[in-house]
């Protein structure tokens, strides 16, 4: 075997593997922002379980299928996207790179997948949309009354967003001890008001939104089959399985552990998103095999953003696409539509103790 990389592997130039972005991001970010990026709440158990849940799902490859034409693209609200992946909403994107949401929009647009913009990221709803060339979703923290929500919904529709997301797992601020122990408070969090509205959020507001607005509605932060079923009864278009990257409730389950019961409860009545430590191409394949339509990447795209701005986001997605394409072909399928739960085995023993970077074991070896 030749020890030279082939031409396709050289096309990326500076970055050839995903963990190189992790190293580059750490070098560029100040320690407070780095801890905000990699940290979670209290014991960070939920964060570790996110990774554990993915690692205990093993692939069951089928062989002797013609996999010479692998196509990892899927549909997203009428758009053809290159991967069933979107960049998950993250607050204070501008702390990782000056362009913030606009840089993410440019990077995802250049590659060909959606982004989801957080309402607590700059440069804001309209300016981020102006930088976008592809599908987009706006995510809202409810910090005001019905008029507050309606205003954001109307602005999102006017700016061409394909769907509107309400986060429902932040009724109270969590205790993020990496920040507390250093007495560091993020500027947007210190200035934020209106948490009483988020704490009072109920199914009434979901029903009212569906009655008033035509834009598809996503609920982010669903953690049980019971709540997924109620959401479907309210006509919610997308159930978003998420535990906020382990940043909210400590001691929770990993998202991949939650996914099967949500898929069963939804029973085809809505689309399903999931996030929570998805970091490799095989992670994406596992999630779709278990019933997810689209998979959110949070920390992973932030490493690219911090390292190289919009180009870094694009390059992360390019490497992820290569991993996904190889994983599909080696699993024995050409498209995501061919995947079924029979392509995975649940309950495999993990081989790496889970933590925020356990998807990149070569980091520990100095690569």
N, C-alpha and C positions, 0 to 999 in steps of 0.2 A: 504493500500500500504506500502511495506517495505521502510524504509528510507536508506537502504543500496544500494550502487551502484552494478550493476551486474558485473560479471567477465570480460565481454568485455570492460566495461567502466574503469575498473581498470588496464587493460593491458598497458595503456599509462604511468602509473606511475606518473612522475612529472607533466606532462601537460595533462589535461583532456578537456579543452575548449580553443578555439583559443585566447581569450583575455588574457589568462595567458602569452602568448608569447609577447604580446604588453608590459605588465608590465616588464617582464624580459629583453626585449630588451632595454627599456628606462634606466633601472638600469645599464646596461653594456656599453652603448654608451655615449661618451662625448656630451655635449649640441649642439655643432656645427653639428656633424654627425646626431644627432637625428633630428634637424631641417631640415637638408638636406633630411632625410628620409620622414618626415611627411609633409614638406612644398610644396608650389606651387608658382605660379607667382603672383605678385602684390596683388590684393584683394583676391586671391585664390577662385574666383567665379567658375571657371571651375571645380576645384576640388570638391567644394560643389555640383555643378550640376551633376557631375558623380554619386555621391551617391543619390541625389534626383531622378535622372532618373531611377535608379534601384528600389528605394523605391516606386515610383508611378506606378510600374508594380506589379499587384497582381496575385496570382495563382488561377486558377479555377479547383479545384480537381474533378475528376470523381471517383465514388465509385462503389462497388460491382464488381470490376475486380479482378481476381486472380493476386495478386502482391507478391506471395511467392517466386519468383525467380528473384529478381531485380539484374541486371547486368549493372553497369555504364560505362563499358569499351567501347571504340570506336577505330577507325582506325586513324593512323597518318602516312601518306606517307608509307604505307605498314607495319607499326608496330602496334600491338595491345597494346593500352595504357589503364591504369586502370581508368582514368577519361579524359573527354574532356578538359583538363587543361594543361597549360604549364607555366613555370616561365618566366615572361616577362624580357626583357633585361634592365639592370640597370647599369649605369656607376659607376665605383669605388667600385665594390663589396668588394674589399679588405679592404675598410674602415669600413665595418661592421664586418668582420671576416677575419683573416689573409689568409685563404685558398682561399678566393674570389670565382671566377668562378669555380675552381676545387671542392670546397666544395659544391656548388650548383649542379654541375654535379654528384657528388657522392650521394647527397641526393635524387635528382630526379631519378637517376638510381636505387637506392635501393628501391624506391617506385614503379616506373614504369610509369613516364610521361616524356615528353621532357623538355629541358631547351633551352632558347635562350640567347646566350652570346653576350654582347655588346662589340664592338671593343675598348671601352675605359674602360675595366675592365681587371684586372690581374687574373691569370698569363698568359693570352694571348690565342690565337687561338689553337695552337698545344698542349700546356700543359693542357689546359682545356679538350680538346678532349681525351687526354691520360687518364684522370681521369674518363671519361664517360663510362657507361655501357649500356646506352639506347639512344633513339633518341635525336638528337641535331640540333640546328639551329644557324647560325652565323649572327649577325646583324652588319651592317656597317654604320658608319657616314662617308660620302664622304668628305675626307680631302685632296684629291689629284686628279690627272688627270685620264684619262682612264687606263693608266698603273697601277696606284695605285689600282683602283677597280679590274682590272684583276688579279693582284697579290693576293689580298685577296680571290677572287673567286677560283683561282687555289689551294690555300692553304686550303681553306675550303673543297673543293672536295677531295683533297688528305688526309685530316684528317677525312673523313667520315661524314661530316655534311650532313643532309638530305635535307636542304633547305638553301637559302641565302636571307637575308632580308636587304633592303635598307630603312633607315629612311628618310622621306621626309617632316617632319614638323618642321625642325630645321634650317631654312634658316638664322635665326638671333638668337643670344642668348637672352633669356628672362630676365626680371628683377625679380629676386627672392629676395624679400625684407627681408626675414628672414636672408639671408646671407649678403645682402648689409648693413643692419642696424648694423650688428656686425662687418663689415669690414672683413668678412671671405671669402676667395676664395679657393675653392677646388684645391688641387695640380694639378690634371690632367687637370682641366680647365685652370689654369693659364699657363700651359706649352703647351697648345694645339695650333696648327697652322692649316692653310688651310681652314678657314671658308669661304673664297671666293669661294672655290669649292662647298661647301654645298649650299651657296646662289645662285650659278649659275646653280644648278642641274635642269634639265628639262626632258621632255618626250623623248628627243633625247637620253639621257643616258639610259633610260629604254629600248627603242627599241634596242639600241646597245648591251646592256647586254643580252637581250633575243636572239638576233641573234648569239652572240658569245659563250654563256655558256649554257650547258644543265641542270645544277642544277635548281630545281624549284625556282622561284623568288617570294618573298613576298615584298609588299610595305607597310611600317608601317607609320601611320599618316594620313590615309584617313579620311576625315571628312564630305564628302558630297556624295550624289548619283552621281552627275555629274562627280567627279573625279574617283569614282569607275567604272563608265561606260567607261571612257577613259582608265583606267588601263586594263580593260578587252579587249578593242580593241587592246591594245599592247601585249596581250597574258600573262599578269601577272597571276601567278598561285594562289596566295592568296592575298586577300584584307584585310588589317589589320586596323580595325577601332580603332583609338586611338587619344587622345589629349595629350599624354605624361604625363598622370596622373595629368593633370592640370598645368603642369610645363612650358608650352610654351605660347600659346595665352590665355590671360585672357578674361573673358566674353564670352567664348564659350559654346557650348551645351554639355550635358553629353553624354557619348558614347552610352548608351542605347537608348537615344533619336535619335541618328544618325543611329543606327543599322537597323531599318525597311526600311528606304529609300535606304540604301546601299544594303540590301538583294533584294529589288525590282529592283534596277538598275543592279545588277550583274546577276540576272535571271538564276542562275545555271551555269554561265560560269566560275566561279572560286570558291574556298573555301573562307571562311570568318573567320578571327580571330577578337577578340575584347578584349580590356582591359579598365580599368578605374574604380577603387574602388570596384572591385569584391572581396568580402570578406567572403561570406557565401555560404553554399551548395545551398540554395534557389536561390542565385544570378546566380549560374551556370545554374540551371534548367531554369530560366527565359530567359537567353541569348540564350540558345540552342533552346528553344521553339520559339523564335523570329527569328531564322535562322542562328545563329553563329555555326560554326563547332567546334571551339576551343576557350577557354577563358583564357586569360593571367592573372596571379596574380603577382602583383609587390610588393607593400609594404607588403602584407601578408607573402610572403615567406622570405622577409628580416627580419621580426620579428623573424622568426624561425632561420635564419642564424645568426643573431646577438646574439640570446639567447644561441644556442647550436650547431652552425656550421652545418655540413652535417646532423647530427642526428636531429637537429631542423627542417631543411627543410623537411626531411622525415616525422617527427611527425606531422607537420602542414598539410601535404598532407593526412596523415592517418585520422586525425580528420575531415578534409574537405570531405574525401570520406564517412565517416559515416554520415555526414550531407547530402551529396548528395544522398546517398542510401535511407535514410529515406524520403527525399523530393520527390524523384521519386515515391517511393511506396505510399506515402500519396497523391500524385497527381493522382495516379491511373494507372501508367505505370511501366513496367519492364525494359525498355531500353530507351536510349535517342532517338533512331529512332522512337519511338512511340509518342514523343512529337510533338505538332503542335501549331500554334498561338492560337488555340481555348483553350489551357490550360492556357492562361494568359488574364488578363484584364488590358488595358492601361488607366491610368488616375485615379488610386486609390489615395485617399489622404494620404500623408505621416504622420506618427505618431511621428517621431523623426526629429528634425531640423538637416539638413545634415551638416556633417563636417567629417574630416578625420577618426574619430573613431566612427561615429554614428552607424556603424554596430555592435558595442559592447557596448550597453547601460549599462551593468552591471559594466563597468569600473567606471562610475560616482558614483556608489553606493558602491565602495570600495571592490568589489569582486576580 
